[in-house]
Every structure is written in structure tokens, then in C-alpha cells.
Amino acid sequence: MKIVVIGTGYVGLVSGACFADFGHHVTCVDKDPKKIEMLERNEMPIWEPGLDSLVESNVRKGRLEFTTRLSPALPDADAVFIAVGTPSRRGDGHADLTYVFNAVRELAQKLEHPVVVVTKSTVPVGTGDEIAKILKEEGAPEGCSVASNPEFLREGAAIADFKHPDRILIGANDDKAREVLREIYRPLFLNKAPMLFVSRRTAELTKYAANAFLATKISFINEMADLCEAVGADVQDVARGIGLDNRIGPKFLHAGPGYGGSCFPKDTLALLRTAEEAGVENQIVNAVVKVNDDRKNGMAARVEKAMGGSVSGKTVAVLGLTFKPNTDDMRDAPSIPLVNMLVEKGAKVQAYDPVGMEMAKPHMPEDGVTYADGEMTAINGADALVIVTEWDEFRALDLDAVKAAMKGDKLLDLRNIYERDEAERAGFDYRPIGR
Ligand code: UDX
């Protein structure tokens, strides 16, 4: 199959590289010449484990190309995937579809034969209908199909998720789209990955429902964590106790500082707007969003409480800035409100993140934060240590050495990566989440 992918962000680049690795010919198109030049030099614009070698080997085999020009990529194309960004629109939380519609408009004007246009970006219900309308208005050749094929990949595990998906979801309203997509995913089909064929609108909604449900699990366990703290129970044991019930499942029940990233915050808000427009009240998702916002904004107060009511004049070491490990992504990271509020309240923050430091700086206050070159430098002389992101390298710190390097004894473990006894043995006043 010959595939064109428009947009070389997370979803576009990973999908393009993986499709090429299946043996298809893939051209990735992006308007940003800097990104394309980087990719041609085999430099990745995003930090994703394994992506550079996957890109390099498929480029070398002549199956993967990068370009800024759409027209030369289109002849013989069977499918064109739209993988451009759909950020939250300022003000109303709706998904901003400007990039999607601009890409479709340009595509319609340049196509000379019918193709299957597939949305891979997360797009609100009805976007496929809108795309079909634009194709028609802009004079695309007769016989184009529009399908929805949402992506469920997690940052940091994106390639494995793409190649070993729990399911492949295909929303199509005609046979041609179903056939082309079945052929594209044939290598996975042979691996017995379940392929679900549903209507286009159903596929679009399923993506939002999946993310909203996962976000619900997190907000739920975070509420249970607060309750555990209040009544003297252990949220990790509660999570295990409920998670072993097959109907609940053990995953996505880690209590923490609230969810962040490029998907959950934006998709839950967009789902609420869709529901509102459809005249349906989504009370659960509404609560999930509120619980998460309150949680992220409440982390600084937790530090303040641990420090006896004030952080003014104190030095707080913050380990981990990105929204989760194995990514440099800072979007909606819980560290952002935490560090900003700590500094506002008069603390001095010494921060360290293994890969996210440069991406973090624009989100942090200009004064009041220093960036350390390693965890021990960050910890040096601190009154409190807050572990915000569970990078592997923070899991096996020499707690005795950490305690000796600090001035104070507060350890706020927002990801529950240590045990109380070991922390207390090293002399810490240990403050986990929900235990
Ligand atoms: C998510 C979905 O998992 C993926 O299917 C979708 O396509 C995009 O959004 P991602 O944003 O990469 O992927 O990260 P994920 O690993 O799902 O974590 C999201 C957030 O939830 C992180 O902030 C993480 O720390 C938090 N989280 C996750 C918890 O607080 N507790 C958990 O148990 C799981």
C-alpha cells in the first residue's frame, strides 16, 4: 500500500514509521521545514524510545520519506492519514480543528485520484462528516472515502502500543474504506489483533470514551487516596484489592498528583463540549475533570502542610517535571502548578528532570527555580524533597545519602515509589499518597 501521513507529531511520526515497518511505502508530510530537515538527518523532533532506529532503518530501505510538499507525495496513494494536532481551543475547551480542516482543504485541491482519507488525530464526533463535505466543496475527485482510525498509543511506549495494540478500531461507512484499512493493518490482523469495524461516528466517540474512562479510573483512585489518608487505610492495597476483580482490572489505579499529558486533559474537556452541544449532561466526566484540576492545584498545599504551614524561605527539591516518565512532554504536567505555586508562596525550588528540563523552563517561573544537573545536586541543602514523576532513576536513590545531603527531613513521594519503613529508617518524615 502507498500511504501519505500529514503531520509528523507524535501520532503521525510513530504511525508513519510503523506502517513503513509493516512494508508499506509511507511519505510523511509536514508544513514545518525545520522538522522535515531534522527528520532527514535522522534527528527526532520528539523524544520516544526506539523511534530513531525505526525511522533510520525504514528510510534506508526506501520505504519511508519526509517532505514539506504534499502534491508530489500523492500520485498512487491509497490512503492519506490526517495526524495533525487538535489542541484545546482557547476559552471553550473544544477541540480546535483548524489544522485538520486546512490539511483536508489542501488535500482536496491537490488530489487527482480518489483516496481513502483517514483521521488518526483525535477528533470530535461528526468531524468525518465535515471532512467529506470539505472534500466535495473543494472539488476532490469523485469516489474519495472518509474513515476514522483513532490511535490509542501511550507516549514512551508508542511503538510497542502501535505494533501490539489491544484492538484496532476502524470507523468507516463504505466498503472501499474498510478494504483499504484492512489491507494496511493486515500484518497486525495476522497477529490476531482484534479489528473492530464500526460506523465513523462510533469510532470517533469511542476514542473519547476510552480516554474519559481511563481518566475516571485515575480521579476515582485519587479520591480513594484522600479517603485512605483520612481514615488510616492504604490506597495501594485498596487498588490491588479491587483490581484483582476482573470486572475492574488492575491497571490505571495508581494514585498520584493527577493526570496530565497531551490527551486526557484535552479529550475530557472536548467530550464535555460535545455532550453539551448534543444536549446531554455528562456528570461523571465533569466530576473527573474537576477532581483532577483540584488535585493538581492542591499539591503545593500538601508540601506547605508538610512544612508546618509555610514554605516561605524554604528550599524544595523537585524530582521529575514531565507529566510522566520516558517522555520530554510537559503538557499539563502536575509539576507546573506545583512549582509555580511553591515559588509564589516564597519557596526556592531546585528542580531536576532526566530529559524534560528544556521543555519545562517556559512553563516555570523565571525567578525562584534553579535547574540541577542531577538528582543529588537538586537535593543538596533542601528542606523538602518532592518526587513528582516516577522516572526509573528516582526509584533506587540511596536514601541515606539523600537524607545526609538535605537540610530537612521531608520526603513527599507523590508516586508512592518508596516504602514507609525504608524512608523512615533513613530518617525521613515520609509523606506518600493515600497510605
Ligand atoms: C494516554 C492513553 O493511555 C492513550 O491510550 C491515548 O491514546 C493518549 O493518552 P499518555 O497521555 O501517553 O496516553 O499517558 P498515560 O500513560 O496514559 O498517562 C496519562 C496520565 O495519567 C499521566 O499523567 C500519568 O501519570 C497518569 N496516570 C496514569 C496516573 O496518575 N495513574 C495511573 O494509574 C495511570
Boltz pocket constraint, residues with backbone or C-beta under 6 A from the ligand:
constraints:
  - pocket:
      binder: B
      contacts: [[A, 151], [A, 152], [A, 153], [A, 154], [A, 155], [A, 156], [A, 211], [A, 214], [A, 218], [A, 251], [A, 252], [A, 253], [A, 254], [A, 255], [A, 256], [A, 257], [A, 258], [A, 259], [A, 260], [A, 261], [A, 262], [A, 263], [A, 264], [A, 323], [A, 324]]
      max_distance: 6.0
